Amino acid sequence: MELTVQRPRTISGDVAARLERHITDDLAPGDKLPPERELCSTLGVSRATLREALRALEDRRLIERRPGRGTVVCAPPDPQLKLAFTPFAENDPDEFAQAAELRRLVEPRVAELAAQRATDLDLAQLDDILRQSHAGLTAEESLRLDVEFHRRLAVATGNPFLVGVCEAMNGLVHDVRLRSHWAREGRRNSIEGHQRLYAALAGRDPEAARQAMDAHLAEVGELIAGLDELLRSEPEL
């Protein structure tokens, strides 16, 4: 059963998300964005809305607005925290239990902080991921969106060190998470858990966000514990 999620999008958040995708996909450091008048016309928004979106991108250090030079794309900052865990063997239950414990310690607090600090841009980006997510995706594409949703939650905390920790955890449990996405039930579990997390963030409810993450990780753990039997029941996958 998929949940209906009320999504309180803002125009400036949507515009900032569109511009970030353009910067990431099409531009390089030092490139300039078009003038404000042209962007307003292309995006169909007012100058006040555009400037609010540009401020959000400037806060993320994606762009720099220079008097007389326009808006310039910044070089991505060097990661402030570089962590790498060695992925564990799938047949090592002790290491999986330790990785799951690490996620249960870190990610509920990440969700709690994200509910307190998420910007309109953060909500728009998380919403975009939810809109792309459905149970009919391939396991690889479903996992990519799953990982990106959790990474964006960490970004929404505004703490780059937490982003580094979460990215390292993603690498640690990648193989097991991929197997869970082989099952249609695993993909549904991921989407519904993310919908509940998004609803808590959009409602600015830190306690609900923490509880939603706790419940999501518990459901993931139960699914993985019975994954072999679940996959046998879905032979076509």
Secondary structure, DSSP 8 states (H G I E B T S, - for coil): ----------HHHHHHHHHHHHHHHH--TT-B---HHHHHHHHT--HHHHHHHHHHHHHTTSEEEETTTEEEE------S---------TT-HHHHHHHHHHHHHHHHHHHHHHHHH--HHHHHHHHHHHHH--TTS-HHHHHHHHHHHHHHHHHHTT-HHHHHHHHHHHHHTHHHHHHHHHSHHHHHHHHHHHHHHHHHHHTT-HHHHHHHHHHHHHHHHHHHHTHHHHHHT-TT-
